[in-house]
Amino acid sequence: MIQLMTYSKQNDQQWLLTEYDREEAVIHFNSFEFEISLSDLYDEVDFSLNSVG
């Protein structure tokens, strides 16, 4: 399972937590106009436990 959490500062000086847990989810970074899907972000990451060591 892939999971990502982002925090973004709001105009009222509060922080907004956004959680993503689907590979198809697209993360938006408005402060520098960038977006990426979780599947692209973790494209070459091997999450299998056997890869450690």
Secondary structure as UniProt FT lines:
FT   STRAND          4..9
FT   TURN            11..12
FT   STRAND          15..20
FT   TURN            23..24
FT   STRAND          26..29
FT   HELIX           30..32
FT   STRAND          34..37
FT   HELIX           38..41
FT   TURN            42..44
FT   HELIX           49..51
//
